[in-house]
Every structure is written in structure tokens, then in C-alpha cells.
Amino acid sequence: MEEEHPGLKVERSMYIQLQWILLLVRLVLAIVMIYYGWPKIRDLASNANDFVQMGFKPGILWGTLIAVVEFFGGVAIFVGLYAELAAALFAFQMIVGTFWKLKIGKPFTDYSYDIQLFALCLVVMSQGAGAYALAAFPGFIFLRRDVAALSLVAASLFAVLSKPQFNSSQQTTPG
């Protein structure tokens, strides 16, 4: 079967199918999440202290929640088990992280990675987990305008209400 494109005839079989692209996106996102989540899971006390320093109290609650989302959410995404739900939770985390970094005056290079991961999460949420996924979750429900707006408001409130505790060597100067 051929598809018509302006000035180009291409066999449909020549294209990489969407399910394989989504599998690649899913695996890349999962590997990143597991990589950053493993140290947090391995040392929850240190991670909790980091969250207290960032102004998210109680640190043990927020640090553990983030560790679970990153590590176990990464594993779920990797195997395709409710990957869309795990991606939604991680996307929220990336929004909070971006707003927090903006609040403390970090340069774009410090939060651009969060935005890229957020975009990968949106792909998984909206298009699914791709080939070899074990079980799907209707992730698109998080993409409704009202849910998305509420998420943005909640994420900005988390960031705004945090009270970071920096020593003089950690102080940042706005941009």
C-alpha cells in the first residue's frame, strides 16, 4: 500500500510504526526515572534531608513519595504496567521541579531537562505505552483542560509555598 505525500510516493511499510516509537519513548523515560530514583530509594533518610533543605516539609513524606514515583514508577513504565499513570505522576513532579527552580532563580539549563522529561511524559500519557505494554491506564484523562489547569495551580503552589534553606555556598543569584 502506498501513501501519497506531496511529490513523494512511499510504501507504508517503510515507516516505523507508532507503537515502536512509543516503546522507545517509554524505555528512555523509564531508564531516566530508575536511574534518578534508585539513589533516593537506597537512602531515604538522606533524600528526606534533601527535601527539607529544598523547603518541602516533612521531608520524609515528600522525599519518600518522590523516590517511589521515580523508582517504582520507572519500573512500571519500563514494563508497561499502567505506564500512563506513572507518567502522569512523574509529569506533575517535573512541573513542580520546574516551578521550584524558577522560584529560586535557577538558569534555564537547570530546568530544561525537567521540561524535556515532562514532554516525554505527555507523549506516554496521550499516546499510550507502545509495544509490549502489560496493562494500560487511560492517561489521557489527565490531559483534560480542567485537570491540567488544576495540576498547574497545585504545582505552582507547591513550589511557591516551599521554604528552601540554603547555606551561603548554595545561594543562587537570579539569572
Disulfide bonds with the S-S distance in Angstrom:
none
